[in-house]
Amino acid sequence: MLQKHVFDQPEAFAYFFEHHPDGICLVDADGHLVNVNASALKMLGYTREELLQSSLDLFLNCPGVNSHNTAGRGHARSELAIRHKRGYLVYVRWSSIPMVSDGKEIGRFITFEDVTPQREQRSELSDIQEMFTFISEKSQNIISSISPNGVFNYISPSVEALLGFTAEEVIGQPAFGFNHPDDNKRLEQLRSSVWVGQDTVRFTGRVRHKHGGYRWFETTVEYIRNSSGEIIQTVGVGRDITDRKEAEQTIAHLANHDSLTDLPNRRWFNSQVGLLLKESPEALHGMMVLDLNEFKYVNDTYGHDVGDLLLIEVAKRLTHAVGEKGWVARWGGDEFTVIQMNIKSRNDVDSLVTRIQETISEPVVCAGNTLRITAAVGVSMAPEQGDAVEALIRHADKAMYLAKQTQHEE
C-alpha cells in the first residue's frame, strides 16, 4: 500500500527528480530539454533557463572527446565528456531511458553521474605507471621485483645493458641463480635477521653476467609485507659498483703490498702475524729475517734497475720455496721476512732455511747479466722467544747479523 501510495503522488516523483544526487534531464522526442534537476545545473554550471533553451546534442557532441553519441538509441549507458559552461570538461557516466506511450517513444530520461574524480584518479595512476615505465627503461640501475618464493616477476630493461640478459630471460627465474653462491648465503642470513618494521636494507654482492664472470652491485632492498607482517614482495634497486669495488681492492692491495715485488709489505706482515700469534698462542711458529749479502755490489756495479730486477726474482724464489707453509714479505731494502706457521720442531725451520739459501744462491740472469748472491738468515721461535711480532723480529734480526758476520769471516 505504501509503494502504491508513494507513486500515486506527483509531488513524490517531483521531489525525487529535483533532489536526486545525479543529474537528470527530461528530453522530448526531438531531443529538446524539457526539464533538468538541480544536480544537473550544478554539474554543468548553467541556469535552468539556459539549459531549457538548448538541445541535448549540444552538450553530448564534444568534438575531439566523445567518439560517438548514442543518447537517442534504446537503453544506453556509457561514459562521456560534457563541457561545463566555464569551458572545462566534466566526465559523466550517463544512462538514457526511453519513455513510451501507446507504443511510441515520446521522450527520454537522461541521468548523469559525475565520474570526474575517478577518471582523474585513473589518469594519475596511468601517469605514475608511465613515469615508472620511463624511469625503469632509462635508468642506469636495475629495478626488480621478487615474489615470496624468490622468483623474479619484474626486472627493468636496463638488465640487458648491464648484465647481458633480456628481461624475458630473467622474469620467471629464481633470483638465487644469478647471484654468486657465497653471496646467496649472506643474503639468506640478512633476510632471516630482518625484523618486522625494518623494511629497507642495503646489500653489496656479485651478480652473474650472461657472458661470464660477475659484476658487483649495491642494491637497496625494500620488503613489502602483508597485514601479518609476512614478506610478500621484495623490490630492489641495484647499481653497478664494479669499477668502485675494483678501485677499492686496488687501493687495499697497494696499501698492503710492496710496489716493486708485489709481496706483502711490513704493514700487512705485522698485522697478520700479530693475529696469528693471538689466535694460536701455544702453537710453534718460526720467524725468519733474510738479508741479501751482495746486493750493494749489484747496485753499485750494474745500477739500480738491475738491482730492482734482482729483488723481483728473489721475491719469486722465496715465495716458491716457502709455498703454503708460511708467508713472505718484503721488510725493506734487500731485507725479507718469513713466518713458518704451525711447525712440529725447530728442524722444520732449519730445513726451510737451507732450501731458501740454496734457491737464492742459484745464478740469476738480469738484463743479460749473470748474478750470484747469497742470503744471511736469522731465526726466532714463537712462543719461546716472544709472543709478539716485534720481539720475534728483534731476535731474528740479531741472529741474522750474527749469521752475516760468520759468512763474512768465512
PyMOL commands that set and color helices and strands:
alter all, ss='L'
color gray80, all
select helices_A, chain A and resi 2-7+10-19+38-44+48-52+56-60+116-138+158-163+167-170+175-178+181-193+242-256+266-279+295-302+304-325+346-361+389-409
alter helices_A, ss='H'
color red, helices_A
select strands_A, chain A and resi 23-28+33-36+76-83+89-101+104-114+142-146+152-155+200-208+214-225+231-240+285-292+326-332+335-340+364-366+369-371+375-382
alter strands_A, ss='S'
color yellow, strands_A
deselect
rebuild
show_as cartoon
